[in-house]
Amino acid sequence: MPVLVTKWFGSFLCDEGKVRKAALFPKEPDEIALRLEQMKKGEVLKEEQDLAGSANQVVDRRLRDMGKVVKFDSSFIKPEKYGFTIDMYREATIVFAKRAVKASVGPDVHLGQAVRAYGDIVFTNNLLSERLHEWYGLHFPELENVLGGDAYAKAISEHGSRDSVLSQFKFKMDSIGSEVATEDLESVRVLAGALKEAQSSREKLELYIDQRMKQVAPNVSSIAGPLIGARMIMHAGSLQRLAKLPSGTVQLLGAEKAMFRHLREGSRPPKHGILFAHPLVHSAPPWQRGPIARALAGKICLAARADVYSHNDISEILKGQLERRMIEIKEHHASPRKRPQPARTHNRHKR
């Protein structure tokens, strides 16, 4: 019975160990690479369609709709017999590899880089803020009690000395801080300006992540939040990989070290990873965090699969289901579960 076989250089209709018909690929590396790419995606080639009408059996499972999948030794089909060489194959695979590398860098990869950059900027902000508070506190320690966050660095950067800050904001207070030389104050203002720029960069990255998540993974962004959703995509490797993970794995993304420690040393298993930063988990009592993280991970899995495969907006449906599940968890876990006390053993010493 005729068997349809596809090699890197063409498609062949074989019967009784002989080639009956051949549909060869063009001998340009780009064209061969294009067909290799189509086969990887599971598509049917034009050359295969031309021969499909005469085939009852196929070798490649990709073509199972055209006939019965069978095992067939096609080693007798040599590329040299049809004018193809190993050099052609090498050039085609190089072109194919370059296309695959370019295609692998999607929007979710850029999101991962943005999340890493955001984490670096937050860490830098904390360091600069700590140093600024310590340094400027020598001159005006009371300022941190009335100005916090971004306003603290902005006031120092723009106004500098204690007297200027008091005059600008019309504060009336006595300070125990020491006087500061002009050159020292200028250095403090430089540090405050650097912190101010870093804070501005953080806000811009937050806005970028928020907007990009709404484009790439709107359902995940709606359920998990832009930053948490982007971090989960980064830890999973891509949005496609996140969509393929089971909910138990999604629940523990970011807690890999704790899980390995549990498996190696027998410590208590983790209940959540990145999801601990989600308001539903973080604000819940400790005994409810595990069930909440589990329920949230399940909805994030469904959201990721919708973003990858159907592209339908199911966020409101998932939110409704999650809200009902939260009510059930709070009812069933209203108080911490009592752990059974280990039985006491009495040692009897024999004389």
Protein Blocks (a to p, Z undefined) as FASTA:
>chain_A
ZZddddfkbccddeehiafbdcdddfbfklmmmmmmmmmnopacfklmmmmmmpcbdfbl
klmmnoccddddfklpcfklnopafklmmmmmmmmmmmmmmmmmcfklmmmmmmmmmmmm
mmmmmmmmmmmmmmmmmmmmmlmmmggcjllmmmmmmnopmklmmmmnopacddfbdcdd
fklmmmmmmmmmmmmmmmmmmmmmmmmmmmmmmmmmmmlmmmnopklmmmmmmmnopakl
mmmpcfklmmmgoilmmmmmmmmnopacdfbfklmmpmklmmpcfklmmmmmmmmmmmmm
mmmmmmmmnopafklmmmmmmmmmmmmmmmmmmpccdddddddddddddZZ
